[in-house]
Amino acid sequence: MENGNVGSRFFSSKLFMYGLLFALVFIFLLLVNPFGYNDLGYREIVETPTGKKYVIYSNGVYLKFPGSKVTTYPNVITISNRGNDTGSTVNGKYIPIRFNDATKADAQTVVRFRLPDVEKDMLLLHSEYINKEYLAVKGLQPYTIECLKNSAQLMDSEQHYSGGRAQLSQFFQDQLEVGLFILDTKETFTRDSISGETKRIYESKIRVDELGNRVRKESDLNIFGISIASATIEQVDYEAQVDAKLTKKIEASTRESVSKQNLVTAQQEAMTAEAEGRRRLVEIEYEEKQNQTQAVVKAETELKLAIKDKEKQEIALLAARLEAQKIKALAEAEAYSKQKVMQADGALEKRLETYKNVQKMWAEAFMHYKGDLVPQFVTGGGGHVGNGGLEFMEIMSAKAAKDLSLDLSAKE
């Protein structure tokens, strides 16, 4: 029974020692931490206690010598000069720039610098700047400002707002990547496009060597293998006098544009009127030709109708002449016949007709006579009592017969 208790105490004591040893190892591992972890989008520079340095580029857990110092850098450092906090590595104020004509402006830029992928260059960069903050504030941001200001010296404000924005961005990125231009200043004279005044300006030109290559100041980026991921000039805010000048130019440009548009409209209207006039002339010419054709056809028709009518009239005239000749011939024949008849009977028929008419006239006159045919009173010694009306009629009839040379006695 005593041996069992001794064995149990020995086992418990051994288990306790193992637990204590595990705890000591765990505490030692926590203190020395031989494991490291690199986040995605970052790199870590490991410095061992013996002075050895190396770079961890891959994402995930890695082993390191206990007591090593670790410095973390982002793969891309962003330098923002927008005047507010945008979550960049460095958030700076607007960059004041001066153009070639001495006018001022404030610029907003965003530049992303990609750190070197070669371990030797990264270690050299780390030995120079120690950490990302010092690199951004003391190295990359001043270089950004210097490149932008140097680029602004290559143009005046009017050239910039008249279409030189892309050229300024090109100058800016070119110097960031390759190195600053060495500029030579030359005095020149220019005429203001708005006021027309002649101004003296100092023009900056890029210095070139005998071969025509641009002369530059060596870039720190090239020394450390840093490259440009992107470089953007987001906005340029001109000073008040430039804005006033720009407003006048816009107004002048607007007036010119309106004038040009009015000119184009007037030209278009003139062309339209001319085309309409030509079209109308063609229509008038066509209408006139139609009228002429109709008139010619009408005249020809009338002429033909007149000719036909003349022919008809000539035919009618000929027919009338023939008819007249016929009538004349008939009349002459009838007259001749009547002449012969009258010569034969002494125009008895005519004279009888006349005699009949005379008798008819006196008969009608007698019929309408209202007086007495026989006298109511007879005086004297004459024994003859006659009818005066009858006697008058007999006398007139005898006279008529005599005048007509009628022989009223019956002949055998």
C-alpha positions in Angstrom: 0.0 0.0 0.0 2.8 2.3 0.8 4.6 1.5 -2.5 1.4 2.5 -4.4 1.4 5.9 -2.7 5.0 6.4 -3.5 4.4 5.6 -7.2 1.5 8.0 -7.4 3.5 10.8 -5.8 6.3 10.1 -8.3 4.0 10.3 -11.3 2.4 13.5 -10.1 5.8 15.1 -9.5 6.9 14.1 -13.1 3.7 15.4 -14.6 4.3 18.7 -12.8 7.8 19.0 -14.1 6.6 18.4 -17.7 3.9 21.1 -17.3 6.4 23.5 -15.8 8.8 22.9 -18.7 6.0 23.4 -21.3 5.0 26.7 -19.6 8.6 27.9 -19.6 9.0 27.0 -23.3 5.8 28.8 -24.1 6.8 31.9 -22.2 10.2 31.8 -23.9 8.5 31.5 -27.3 6.2 34.4 -26.5 9.2 36.5 -25.4 11.5 35.8 -28.3 8.7 35.3 -31.0 10.5 33.4 -33.8 7.4 33.8 -36.1 6.4 36.7 -38.2 3.5 37.5 -40.4 3.5 39.7 -43.5 0.2 41.3 -44.7 -0.9 41.4 -48.3 0.3 44.6 -50.0 3.3 45.0 -47.7 6.9 44.0 -47.3 9.0 43.5 -44.1 12.7 44.1 -43.5 14.1 41.8 -40.9 17.2 42.8 -38.9 18.7 40.0 -36.8 20.6 40.6 -33.5 23.8 39.7 -35.4 23.2 42.6 -37.9 22.0 40.5 -40.9 19.2 42.1 -43.0 16.8 40.5 -45.5 13.4 41.4 -47.0 10.2 39.4 -46.8 8.0 40.0 -49.9 5.6 37.1 -49.7 2.4 37.2 -47.8 1.9 34.9 -44.8 3.9 33.5 -41.8 7.6 33.3 -41.8 10.4 32.3 -39.4 12.8 34.8 -37.9 15.6 34.7 -35.5 14.5 35.5 -32.0 15.1 39.1 -31.1 15.1 40.3 -34.7 13.8 43.8 -35.5 11.0 44.1 -38.2 10.2 47.2 -40.2 7.1 47.2 -42.4 6.8 49.1 -45.7 3.8 49.3 -48.1 4.5 48.1 -51.6 3.1 51.4 -52.8 3.5 54.8 -51.0 0.9 57.4 -51.9 1.7 61.1 -51.6 -1.4 63.2 -51.6 -1.5 67.0 -51.7 -5.2 67.8 -51.5 -5.4 69.8 -48.3 -7.3 67.1 -46.4 -6.9 63.6 -45.1 -7.5 61.0 -47.8 -6.0 58.0 -46.1 -2.7 58.3 -48.0 0.7 57.7 -46.7 1.3 61.4 -46.6 -1.6 64.0 -46.7 -0.2 67.4 -47.6 -1.5 70.8 -48.4 -2.0 72.3 -51.9 1.3 72.8 -53.7 1.9 76.5 -54.5 3.3 76.9 -58.0 4.4 79.9 -60.2 4.0 79.9 -64.0 6.5 81.3 -66.4 4.6 84.6 -66.5 5.0 85.0 -62.7 1.3 84.3 -62.0 0.5 81.9 -59.1 -1.7 79.0 -58.5 -2.4 76.2 -56.1 -2.2 72.6 -57.4 -3.7 69.3 -56.1 -1.7 66.2 -56.9 -1.7 62.5 -56.1 1.4 60.4 -56.8 1.8 56.7 -56.1 5.4 55.5 -55.8 6.1 51.7 -56.1 9.0 50.6 -53.9 11.7 48.4 -55.5 11.3 44.6 -55.9 15.0 44.0 -55.8 16.2 43.2 -52.2 19.5 45.0 -52.6 17.7 48.3 -53.6 15.2 47.9 -50.8 17.9 47.4 -48.2 19.7 50.4 -49.5 16.5 52.5 -49.4 15.9 51.3 -45.8 19.4 52.1 -44.7 18.9 55.6 -46.1 15.4 56.4 -44.8 14.9 53.9 -41.9 11.0 53.8 -42.2 8.2 54.6 -44.5 7.2 57.8 -42.7 10.7 59.3 -43.1 10.9 58.1 -46.7 7.5 59.7 -47.6 8.0 63.0 -45.7 11.7 63.6 -46.3 12.1 62.0 -49.7 9.1 61.5 -51.9 6.9 64.5 -51.0 9.7 67.1 -51.4 10.6 65.5 -54.7 7.0 65.6 -55.8 6.7 69.3 -55.0 10.0 70.1 -56.8 9.0 68.3 -59.9 5.6 70.1 -60.1 7.1 73.5 -59.6 9.8 72.9 -62.2 7.1 71.8 -64.6 5.1 75.0 -64.1 8.1 77.1 -65.0 7.9 75.7 -68.6 4.6 77.4 -69.5 2.6 80.5 -68.6 -0.9 80.5 -67.1 -2.6 81.4 -70.4 -0.9 78.5 -72.1 -1.9 76.2 -69.4 -5.6 77.1 -69.3 -5.7 77.3 -73.1 -4.9 73.6 -73.5 -1.6 73.0 -71.8 -2.9 70.9 -68.9 -1.9 67.6 -70.6 1.6 69.1 -71.3 2.0 70.1 -67.7 1.1 66.5 -66.6 3.5 65.1 -69.0 6.4 67.3 -67.8 5.5 66.4 -64.2 5.5 62.6 -64.7 8.6 62.7 -66.9 10.6 64.5 -64.2 9.3 62.2 -61.5 10.4 59.1 -63.4 13.7 60.2 -64.9 14.9 63.3 -63.1 14.5 67.1 -62.8 15.1 69.2 -65.9 17.9 71.7 -65.7 16.3 75.0 -66.8 17.9 78.0 -68.5 16.1 81.4 -68.2 15.9 83.8 -71.1 14.2 87.3 -71.2 11.5 87.6 -73.8 8.6 89.9 -74.6 5.0 88.9 -75.3 1.7 90.6 -76.0 -1.3 89.9 -73.7 -4.1 88.3 -75.7 -6.8 90.3 -73.7 -5.3 93.7 -72.9 -2.9 93.8 -75.8 -0.2 95.1 -73.6 3.4 94.2 -74.2 5.0 92.4 -71.2 8.5 91.4 -70.4 8.8 87.9 -69.1 11.6 85.5 -68.3 11.1 82.4 -70.3 12.5 79.1 -68.9 13.9 76.5 -71.4 15.1 73.0 -70.8 18.8 72.8 -71.2 20.0 70.3 -73.8 23.5 68.9 -74.5 25.4 68.8 -77.8 23.5 65.8 -78.9 20.1 67.4 -78.2 19.4 65.3 -75.1 17.7 67.0 -72.1 20.1 67.7 -69.2 18.7 66.5 -65.9 19.4 66.3 -62.2 19.8 62.7 -61.2 16.7 61.3 -59.5 16.7 59.6 -56.1 14.1 57.3 -57.5 16.5 55.8 -60.0 19.1 55.4 -57.3 16.8 53.3 -55.1 14.9 51.6 -57.9 11.6 53.4 -57.1 9.1 53.6 -60.0 6.0 55.7 -60.6 2.7 53.7 -60.4 0.6 56.9 -61.2 1.0 60.6 -61.1 -2.0 63.0 -61.4 -2.5 66.7 -61.3 -6.1 66.8 -60.2 -6.7 70.6 -60.1 -5.0 73.9 -60.6 -6.6 76.9 -58.8 -5.4 80.1 -60.3 -5.0 83.4 -58.4 -7.6 86.1 -58.8 -6.0 88.1 -61.5 -5.6 84.9 -63.7 -9.3 84.1 -63.1 -10.3 87.6 -64.1 -8.1 87.3 -67.2 -9.5 83.9 -68.0 -13.1 85.2 -67.6 -12.4 88.0 -70.1 -10.9 85.5 -72.5 -13.9 83.2 -72.1 -16.2 86.1 -72.8 -14.1 87.2 -75.8 -14.0 83.6 -77.0 -17.8 83.3 -76.5 -18.4 86.5 -78.5 -16.1 85.2 -81.2 -17.9 81.9 -81.2 -21.3 83.6 -81.4 -20.0 85.8 -84.2 -18.7 82.8 -86.1 -21.9 81.0 -85.5 -23.9 84.0 -86.8 -21.6 84.2 -89.8 -22.0 80.5 -90.5 -25.8 80.9 -90.0 -25.8 83.9 -92.4 -23.7 82.0 -94.9 -26.0 79.0 -94.6 -29.1 81.2 -95.0 -27.5 82.9 -98.0 -26.6 79.6 -99.5 -30.2 78.4 -98.8 -31.6 81.6 -100.3 -29.4 81.2 -103.3 -30.3 77.6 -103.7 -34.0 78.5 -103.3 -33.6 81.3 -105.9 -32.0 78.8 -108.3 -34.7 76.4 -107.6 -37.3 79.1 -108.1 -35.6 80.2 -111.4 -35.7 76.6 -112.6 -39.4 76.5 -111.7 -40.1 79.8 -113.4 -38.1 78.7 -116.5 -40.0 75.5 -116.5 -43.4 77.3 -116.0 -42.5 79.8 -118.8 -41.5 76.9 -121.1 -44.8 75.3 -120.3 -46.6 78.5 -121.0 -44.7 79.0 -124.2 -45.4 75.4 -125.2 -49.0 75.9 -124.4 -49.1 79.2 -126.3 -47.4 77.6 -129.3 -49.8 74.7 -129.2 -52.7 77.0 -128.8 -51.5 79.3 -131.6 -50.9 76.3 -133.9 -54.3 75.0 -132.9 -56.0 78.3 -133.6 -54.1 78.6 -136.9 -55.2 75.2 -137.9 -58.7 76.0 -136.8 -58.6 79.3 -138.7 -57.4 77.5 -141.8 -60.2 75.0 -141.3 -62.6 77.8 -140.7 -61.4 79.7 -143.8 -61.7 76.5 -145.8 -65.2 76.1 -144.5 -66.0 79.8 -145.2 -64.6 79.4 -148.7 -66.7 76.4 -149.2 -69.7 78.2 -147.8 -68.9 81.2 -150.0 -68.6 79.0 -153.0 -71.8 77.3 -152.0 -73.5 80.7 -151.5 -72.2 81.8 -154.9 -73.5 78.7 -156.5 -76.8 79.1 -154.6 -76.9 82.7 -155.6 -76.2 81.8 -159.2 -78.8 79.1 -158.9 -81.3 81.5 -157.4 -80.4 84.1 -160.0 -80.8 81.6 -162.8 -84.1 80.5 -161.3 -85.3 84.1 -160.9 -84.2 84.9 -164.4 -85.9 81.9 -165.6 -89.1 82.7 -163.6 -88.9 86.4 -164.7 -88.4 85.3 -168.3 -91.3 82.9 -167.9 -93.5 85.7 -166.3 -92.4 88.1 -168.9 -93.5 85.7 -171.6 -96.7 85.1 -169.8 -97.3 88.8 -169.3 -96.4 89.4 -172.9 -98.9 86.6 -173.8 -101.9 87.8 -171.6 -100.9 91.4 -171.0 -100.1 90.8 -167.3 -103.6 89.9 -166.8 -103.0 88.0 -163.6 -101.2 91.0 -162.0 -103.8 93.4 -163.1 -106.6 91.2 -161.9 -104.9 90.9 -158.5 -104.6 94.7 -158.3 -108.2 95.2 -159.4 -109.3 92.7 -156.7 -107.4 94.6 -154.1 -109.0 97.9 -155.2 -112.4 96.5 -155.1 -111.8 94.9 -151.7 -110.6 98.3 -150.3 -113.7 100.1 -151.6 -115.9 97.4 -150.3 -114.4 97.7 -146.8 -114.8 101.4 -147.0 -118.4 101.1 -148.0 -119.0 98.6 -145.3 -117.9 101.1 -142.7 -119.8 104.0 -144.3 -122.5 105.5 -141.9 -124.3 108.0 -144.1 -127.5 107.7 -146.3 -127.2 105.9 -149.5 -130.5 107.5 -150.9 -131.4 111.2 -150.3 -134.2 111.7 -147.9 -135.5 114.8 -149.7 -135.6 115.3 -153.4 -136.0 118.8 -154.9 -136.3 120.0 -158.4 -138.1 118.7 -161.3 -135.9 115.7 -162.0 -137.6 112.4 -161.9 -134.3 110.3 -161.3 -133.7 109.0 -157.9 -130.3 107.1 -157.7 -128.0 105.5 -155.1 -125.0 107.8 -154.7 -122.8 105.3 -152.9 -123.2 102.7 -155.6 -122.7 105.1 -158.3 -119.5 106.3 -156.6 -118.2 102.8 -156.4 -119.0 102.1 -160.0 -117.2 105.2 -161.0 -114.1 104.2 -159.0 -114.2 100.6 -160.3 -114.5 101.9 -163.8 -111.5 104.2 -163.2 -109.5 101.4 -161.8 -110.4 99.2 -164.8 -109.4 101.9 -167.1 -106.1 102.5 -165.2 -105.3 98.8 -165.4 -106.5 98.6 -169.0 -108.8 95.8 -168.2 -111.4 94.7 -170.6 -114.2 93.4 -168.4 -116.4 92.4 -171.3 -116.6 88.7 -172.1 -114.8 87.5 -175.1 -115.5 84.5 -177.1 
